[in-house]
Amino acid sequence: MDTDFDETYILLLLADSNLPTGSFVASSGFESYGTHGFLSISSASSAGKGRATITGTVDFIQDSLHTYARSALPFVSDAYRIVDAFKDLKGKPEIEHDTTIKKLLELDELYETMTLNHVAKRASKAQGVALLTLYAKGFACPSGLGDEDHLSKSLAILIDRLKLMVRGEETHGHLPVCWGVLTGALGISLLRAQHLFLFLHARSLLSSAVRLNTIGPYSSQQLLLHSVRPLVEAEVSQNKDIRTGIFVDMHHNDADNRPATTWPLGEILAVRHDLQHSRIFNS
């Protein structure tokens, strides 16, 4: 079997906007950004209200991608590596279920601690558990096919345990951690997982803009191809090697290589989401 084709096929499945991952109801602060008037602040080079809105949208995506890549991508990477190490245990990987779960819970708790506002936490948890459910119901091999190998069964058990712990409020189930678990279990490369994670974040922001009627669907596609693409590539390149630091020894002078929030204004606007008199998104 062509492994490149396998990975491409899975990437196409994960990029499907119809997947029930919860992103359709989250704007990641964009709705609040517009309500507070930032979309209408035109730059000196902007000509007219429409152009100012597009400029404001791209500015938001750039700042949001930058802070999200720096704060969330290390958790994707570490969760992926935890699941990848679990898969490397040939023979009986189930003996490492408890150890793997413990590491994922530590990672999840750190992300909960580092996420600065309740609105972002709420959206992240909703989308995270949706990803775990998606694996169980949409990507795990059906029992009737009869060709499920031992590792696939063990991964299904691991993810089901994690999902039940999230449902039982024993852990939080944040989106970056669950995305790393999902992509690690599906076997796509870490770099592709990181790239798709940021691409989907940017695409969901543009989808929010379309639903809010600030830009049209054609403009959204233009921005996604021409304006957003270099932003995603730059953030992946800059942040792909950053680790959370809880599973490796890091010195104090390695602070620049740890997760961080880089856009305080975005945090302030996101936390004010629930104060809007009317809203269509939950974040």
VEXLO-476844 format. One record per residue (C-alpha): x negated, y, z. Coordinates in nm, 3 decimals, always signed. Each point is the difference from the previous one (the first is absolute). Layout:
        x        y        z
        X        Y        Z
...
END
This chain:
        x        y        z
   +0.000   +0.000   +0.000
   -0.126   +0.348   -0.090
   -0.061   +0.174   +0.334
   +0.005   +0.346   -0.162
   +0.342   -0.072   -0.145
   +0.121   -0.130   +0.339
   -0.111   +0.318   +0.174
   +0.147   +0.224   -0.271
   +0.331   -0.185   +0.021
   +0.019   +0.044   +0.379
   -0.090   +0.369   -0.034
   +0.287   +0.043   -0.245
   +0.236   -0.164   +0.247
   -0.119   +0.219   +0.288
   +0.035   +0.315   -0.211
   +0.368   -0.069   -0.067
   +0.197   +0.299   +0.132
   +0.297   -0.228   +0.072
   -0.180   -0.190   +0.274
   +0.183   +0.035   +0.336
   -0.294   +0.158   +0.183
   +0.179   +0.300   +0.152
   -0.202   +0.261   -0.189
   +0.313   +0.119   -0.178
   +0.124   +0.163   +0.321
   -0.330   +0.163   +0.101
   -0.141   +0.326   -0.136
   -0.309   +0.008   +0.228
   +0.066   +0.361   +0.096
   +0.074   +0.129   -0.350
   +0.364   +0.085   +0.077
   -0.105   +0.206   +0.302
   -0.278   +0.159   -0.208
   +0.258   +0.126   -0.247
   +0.251   +0.106   +0.265
   -0.262   +0.219   +0.165
   -0.060   +0.184   -0.327
   -0.341   -0.127   -0.100
   +0.110   -0.118   -0.344
   +0.102   +0.353   -0.095
   -0.339   +0.150   +0.087
   -0.146   +0.053   -0.345
   -0.365   +0.034   -0.078
   -0.141   +0.290   -0.197
   -0.011   -0.209   -0.315
   +0.357   -0.126   +0.030
   +0.255   +0.130   -0.247
   +0.355   -0.018   +0.122
   +0.181   -0.195   +0.267
   -0.021   -0.337   -0.180
   -0.374   +0.019   -0.038
   -0.041   +0.108   +0.362
   +0.204   -0.301   +0.112
   -0.217   -0.239   -0.201
   -0.314   +0.163   +0.140
   +0.138   -0.029   +0.353
   +0.086   -0.366   -0.058
   -0.351   -0.083   -0.123
   -0.150   +0.193   +0.292
   +0.209   -0.202   +0.244
   -0.094   -0.331   -0.163
   -0.369   +0.093   +0.007
   +0.003   +0.089   +0.371
   +0.223   -0.293   +0.091
   -0.215   -0.249   -0.191
   -0.316   +0.136   +0.159
   +0.121   -0.034   +0.358
   +0.177   -0.331   -0.064
   -0.304   -0.154   -0.166
   -0.225   +0.107   +0.286
   +0.241   -0.103   +0.277
   +0.175   -0.309   -0.140
   -0.228   -0.162   -0.258
   -0.251   -0.127   +0.262
   +0.284   -0.192   +0.164
   +0.097   -0.154   -0.333
   -0.361   -0.106   -0.051
   -0.046   -0.152   +0.346
   +0.335   -0.184   -0.009
   -0.090   -0.138   -0.342
   -0.338   -0.119   +0.129
   +0.163   -0.170   +0.299
   +0.235   -0.198   -0.225
   -0.281   -0.072   -0.245
   -0.211   -0.145   +0.282
   +0.297   -0.212   +0.103
   +0.026   -0.136   -0.355
   -0.368   -0.091   -0.002
   +0.060   -0.260   +0.272
   +0.024   -0.307   -0.217
   +0.190   -0.300   +0.124
   +0.199   +0.115   +0.302
   +0.038   +0.377   +0.006
   +0.294   -0.032   +0.240
   -0.247   -0.038   +0.287
   -0.083   +0.366   -0.049
   +0.359   +0.126   +0.005
   -0.025   +0.142   +0.351
   -0.337   +0.166   -0.060
   +0.119   +0.155   -0.326
   +0.325   +0.121   +0.153
   -0.192   +0.153   +0.291
   -0.226   +0.197   -0.237
   +0.297   +0.123   -0.202
   +0.177   +0.114   +0.317
   -0.309   +0.194   +0.109
   -0.013   +0.167   -0.339
   +0.372   +0.078   +0.011
   -0.028   +0.151   +0.347
   -0.288   +0.222   -0.107
   +0.203   +0.134   -0.292
   +0.292   +0.067   +0.233
   -0.233   +0.199   +0.224
   -0.152   +0.198   -0.285
   +0.330   +0.088   -0.171
   +0.082   +0.345   +0.134
   +0.375   +0.038   -0.047
   +0.310   -0.208   +0.063
   +0.145   +0.055   -0.348
   -0.301   -0.154   -0.174
   -0.004   -0.286   +0.250
   +0.368   -0.074   -0.065
   -0.043   -0.012   -0.377
   -0.322   -0.203   +0.020
   +0.162   -0.266   +0.219
   +0.306   -0.030   -0.222
   -0.210   -0.046   -0.313
   -0.247   -0.232   +0.170
   +0.251   -0.258   +0.116
   +0.164   +0.022   -0.343
   -0.329   -0.113   -0.155
   -0.023   -0.299   +0.232
   +0.358   -0.093   -0.085
   -0.081   +0.045   -0.368
   -0.280   -0.256   +0.023
   +0.221   -0.252   +0.179
   +0.296   +0.040   -0.234
   -0.156   +0.114   -0.324
   -0.358   -0.125   -0.030
   -0.033   -0.315   +0.209
   +0.028   -0.320   -0.202
   +0.356   -0.144   +0.010
   +0.016   -0.322   +0.197
   +0.178   -0.181   -0.281
   -0.284   +0.032   -0.250
   -0.216   -0.250   +0.184
   -0.334   +0.146   -0.112
   -0.070   +0.219   +0.303
   -0.350   -0.068   +0.131
   -0.113   -0.013   +0.360
   -0.144   +0.353   +0.000
   +0.320   +0.150   -0.142
   +0.203   -0.166   +0.274
   -0.241   +0.124   +0.265
   +0.017   +0.356   -0.136
   +0.379   -0.013   -0.003
   +0.000   -0.110   +0.364
   -0.247   +0.274   +0.094
   +0.202   +0.276   -0.166
   +0.327   -0.135   +0.136
   -0.146   +0.007   +0.352
   -0.112   +0.358   -0.048
   +0.342   +0.098   -0.135
   +0.177   -0.158   +0.298
   -0.231   +0.186   +0.238
   +0.090   +0.327   -0.173
   +0.370   -0.084   +0.021
   -0.045   -0.086   +0.367
   -0.179   +0.333   +0.059
   -0.318   -0.176   +0.109
   -0.189   +0.206   -0.256
   +0.077   +0.292   -0.231
   -0.048   -0.135   -0.351
   -0.140   +0.314   -0.160
   -0.011   +0.028   -0.378
   -0.380   +0.011   -0.057
   -0.058   -0.310   +0.214
   +0.285   -0.191   -0.163
   -0.116   +0.104   -0.347
   -0.346   -0.139   +0.073
   +0.158   -0.323   +0.125
   +0.225   -0.031   -0.305
   -0.267   +0.067   -0.261
   -0.254   -0.216   +0.180
   +0.247   -0.289   +0.005
   +0.083   +0.047   -0.369
   -0.368   -0.015   -0.091
   -0.050   +0.320   -0.195
   -0.335   +0.176   +0.041
   -0.049   +0.252   +0.280
   -0.078   +0.280   -0.245
   +0.323   -0.065   -0.192
   +0.193   -0.012   +0.328
   -0.145   +0.336   +0.105
   +0.066   +0.158   -0.338
   +0.360   -0.122   -0.018
   +0.066   +0.111   +0.357
   -0.088   +0.361   -0.081
   +0.167   -0.013   -0.341
   +0.329   -0.112   +0.157
   -0.027   +0.275   +0.259
   -0.042   +0.262   -0.273
   +0.279   -0.150   -0.209
   +0.239   +0.002   +0.295
   -0.072   +0.372   +0.050
   +0.088   +0.069   -0.363
   +0.312   -0.216   +0.032
   +0.099   +0.212   +0.298
   -0.051   +0.315   -0.207
   +0.230   -0.140   -0.270
   +0.269   -0.091   +0.252
   -0.024   +0.346   +0.153
   +0.037   +0.145   -0.351
   -0.315   +0.210   +0.030
   -0.147   -0.159   -0.313
   +0.147   -0.217   -0.273
   -0.080   -0.366   -0.078
   -0.204   +0.090   -0.310
   -0.207   +0.251   +0.194
   -0.050   -0.265   +0.267
   -0.144   -0.243   -0.254
   -0.225   +0.270   -0.147
   -0.136   +0.087   +0.342
   -0.049   -0.365   +0.091
   -0.210   -0.060   -0.310
   -0.193   +0.324   -0.038
   -0.017   +0.172   +0.340
   +0.036   -0.276   +0.259
   -0.221   -0.263   -0.162
   -0.331   +0.181   +0.062
   +0.112   +0.081   +0.355
   +0.065   -0.368   +0.078
   -0.327   -0.110   -0.156
   -0.196   +0.262   +0.193
   +0.153   -0.097   +0.334
   -0.059   -0.372   -0.056
   -0.361   +0.067   -0.093
   -0.055   +0.221   +0.303
   +0.175   -0.213   +0.264
   -0.021   -0.362   -0.117
   -0.289   -0.088   +0.234
   +0.127   +0.170   +0.316
   +0.074   -0.237   +0.289
   +0.208   +0.044   +0.313
   -0.301   -0.088   +0.214
   +0.174   -0.239   +0.241
   -0.144   -0.321   -0.149
   -0.352   +0.120   -0.080
   -0.265   +0.177   +0.204
   -0.004   +0.369   -0.092
   -0.212   +0.272   +0.152
   +0.120   +0.344   +0.106
   -0.163   +0.156   -0.304
   +0.225   -0.215   -0.219
   +0.303   +0.215   +0.081
   +0.017   +0.118   -0.360
   +0.066   -0.360   -0.106
   +0.305   -0.052   +0.220
   +0.372   +0.074   -0.052
   +0.110   +0.360   +0.046
   +0.289   +0.233   -0.075
   -0.113   +0.278   -0.232
   +0.318   +0.208   -0.054
   +0.144   +0.150   +0.322
   +0.265   +0.198   -0.189
   +0.136   -0.321   -0.144
   +0.036   -0.145   +0.349
   +0.187   +0.309   +0.122
   +0.239   -0.006   -0.295
   +0.056   -0.375   +0.032
   +0.087   +0.022   +0.369
   +0.256   +0.272   -0.080
   +0.185   -0.228   -0.243
   +0.276   -0.086   +0.248
   +0.061   +0.370   +0.070
   +0.134   +0.061   -0.350
   +0.374   +0.070   -0.009
   +0.045   -0.239   -0.294
   -0.234   -0.265   -0.136
   +0.014   -0.304   -0.223
   -0.320   -0.177   +0.109
   -0.098   -0.150   +0.334
   -0.347   +0.156   -0.012
END
